[in-house]
Amino acid sequence: FVADVVLGDATDLRSAFANNQFGENITQTTSEIAAANDAVFAINGDYYGFRSTGIEIRNGVVYRDEGARQGLAFYTDGHVEVYDETATTAAELLASGVWNTLSFGPAIVEDAQVVDGIDGVEVDTNVGNHSIQGDQPRTAVGVIDDNHLVFVVVDGRQEGYSEGVTLPGLADIMLSLGATTAYNLDGGGSSTMYFNGQVLNSPSNGGERGTSDILYVAG
């Protein structure tokens, strides 16, 4: 499922939290958060509430400043960068014009090339490391140009319908769509794409799974 999105202004891409609250283990479904924020389009975010680390700037406000991994930063001038959270601070990012950050990963495309080694990456969580390899449901965001983004959700874990995709396979999809940068978000049962009041994909749990946050464009 692909959404090619050209923003009128970089701040048209927004973040929203479950129950309009920042905190660990606060969840709602993507469609519930989207409806509460009058979103016309939304995807699940980075599930920040499953972790206690990461730099989380949302809609120009700093909520967490615990750099731990490779993040993604959306700037108010429309450009998007992969960055090292441990080499900066939330205050420095905000001062440089960052509007939103995501903290999940890994980056799967940089400089219009598939990133080496993504077929061996593990994701760090509060309860230990977990493999994110093999065919899985996936959510990712790609950058085509300033204010021009592409969002991809791949269903999986559903025999006879979709087994999912590997991280290198997801990177290849992003390249085929023209992305020069792409970043992996929370996947599995979280992977959800919402448009005009409906969930477009088939989440792997048989229905939507609660998540901490979404990225969205308001109507």
WOFEN-V694837 format. One record per residue. N is the residue number from 0. RES is the residue in three letters. SS is DSSP state (alpha for helix, beta for strand, coil for the rest). Layout:
N,RES,SS ; N,RES,SS
This chain:
0,PHE,coil ; 1,VAL,beta ; 2,ALA,beta ; 3,ASP,beta ; 4,VAL,beta ; 5,VAL,beta ; 6,LEU,coil ; 7,GLY,coil ; 8,ASP,coil ; 9,ALA,alpha ; 10,THR,alpha ; 11,ASP,alpha ; 12,LEU,beta ; 13,ARG,beta ; 14,SER,beta ; 15,ALA,beta ; 16,PHE,beta ; 17,ALA,alpha ; 18,ASN,alpha ; 19,ASN,alpha ; 20,GLN,coil ; 21,PHE,coil ; 22,GLY,coil ; 23,GLU,coil ; 24,ASN,coil ; 25,ILE,coil ; 26,THR,coil ; 27,GLN,beta ; 28,THR,coil ; 29,THR,alpha ; 30,SER,alpha ; 31,GLU,alpha ; 32,ILE,alpha ; 33,ALA,alpha ; 34,ALA,alpha ; 35,ALA,alpha ; 36,ASN,coil ; 37,ASP,coil ; 38,ALA,beta ; 39,VAL,beta ; 40,PHE,beta ; 41,ALA,beta ; 42,ILE,beta ; 43,ASN,beta ; 44,GLY,coil ; 45,ASP,coil ; 46,TYR,coil ; 47,TYR,alpha ; 48,GLY,alpha ; 49,PHE,alpha ; 50,ARG,coil ; 51,SER,coil ; 52,THR,coil ; 53,GLY,beta ; 54,ILE,beta ; 55,GLU,beta ; 56,ILE,beta ; 57,ARG,beta ; 58,ASN,coil ; 59,GLY,coil ; 60,VAL,beta ; 61,VAL,beta ; 62,TYR,beta ; 63,ARG,beta ; 64,ASP,beta ; 65,GLU,beta ; 66,GLY,coil ; 67,ALA,coil ; 68,ARG,coil ; 69,GLN,beta ; 70,GLY,beta ; 71,LEU,beta ; 72,ALA,beta ; 73,PHE,beta ; 74,TYR,beta ; 75,THR,coil ; 76,ASP,coil ; 77,GLY,coil ; 78,HIS,coil ; 79,VAL,beta ; 80,GLU,beta ; 81,VAL,beta ; 82,TYR,beta ; 83,ASP,beta ; 84,GLU,alpha ; 85,THR,alpha ; 86,ALA,alpha ; 87,THR,coil ; 88,THR,coil ; 89,ALA,alpha ; 90,ALA,alpha ; 91,GLU,alpha ; 92,LEU,alpha ; 93,LEU,alpha ; 94,ALA,alpha ; 95,SER,coil ; 96,GLY,coil ; 97,VAL,beta ; 98,TRP,beta ; 99,ASN,beta ; 100,THR,beta ; 101,LEU,beta ; 102,SER,coil ; 103,PHE,coil ; 104,GLY,coil ; 105,PRO,coil ; 106,ALA,beta ; 107,ILE,beta ; 108,VAL,beta ; 109,GLU,beta ; 110,ASP,coil ; 111,ALA,coil ; 112,GLN,beta ; 113,VAL,beta ; 114,VAL,coil ; 115,ASP,coil ; 116,GLY,coil ; 117,ILE,alpha ; 118,ASP,alpha ; 119,GLY,alpha ; 120,VAL,coil ; 121,GLU,beta ; 122,VAL,beta ; 123,ASP,beta ; 124,THR,beta ; 125,ASN,coil ; 126,VAL,coil ; 127,GLY,beta ; 128,ASN,beta ; 129,HIS,beta ; 130,SER,beta ; 131,ILE,coil ; 132,GLN,coil ; 133,GLY,coil ; 134,ASP,coil ; 135,GLN,beta ; 136,PRO,coil ; 137,ARG,beta ; 138,THR,beta ; 139,ALA,beta ; 140,VAL,beta ; 141,GLY,beta ; 142,VAL,beta ; 143,ILE,beta ; 144,ASP,beta ; 145,ASP,coil ; 146,ASN,coil ; 147,HIS,beta ; 148,LEU,beta ; 149,VAL,beta ; 150,PHE,beta ; 151,VAL,beta ; 152,VAL,beta ; 153,VAL,beta ; 154,ASP,coil ; 155,GLY,coil ; 156,ARG,coil ; 157,GLN,beta ; 158,GLU,coil ; 159,GLY,coil ; 160,TYR,coil ; 161,SER,beta ; 162,GLU,coil ; 163,GLY,coil ; 164,VAL,beta ; 165,THR,coil ; 166,LEU,alpha ; 167,PRO,alpha ; 168,GLY,alpha ; 169,LEU,alpha ; 170,ALA,alpha ; 171,ASP,alpha ; 172,ILE,alpha ; 173,MET,alpha ; 174,LEU,alpha ; 175,SER,alpha ; 176,LEU,coil ; 177,GLY,coil ; 178,ALA,coil ; 179,THR,coil ; 180,THR,beta ; 181,ALA,beta ; 182,TYR,beta ; 183,ASN,beta ; 184,LEU,coil ; 185,ASP,coil ; 186,GLY,coil ; 187,GLY,alpha ; 188,GLY,alpha ; 189,SER,alpha ; 190,SER,coil ; 191,THR,coil ; 192,MET,beta ; 193,TYR,beta ; 194,PHE,beta ; 195,ASN,coil ; 196,GLY,coil ; 197,GLN,beta ; 198,VAL,beta ; 199,LEU,coil ; 200,ASN,coil ; 201,SER,coil ; 202,PRO,coil ; 203,SER,coil ; 204,ASN,coil ; 205,GLY,coil ; 206,GLY,coil ; 207,GLU,coil ; 208,ARG,coil ; 209,GLY,coil ; 210,THR,beta ; 211,SER,coil ; 212,ASP,beta ; 213,ILE,beta ; 214,LEU,beta ; 215,TYR,beta ; 216,VAL,beta ; 217,ALA,beta ; 218,GLY,coil
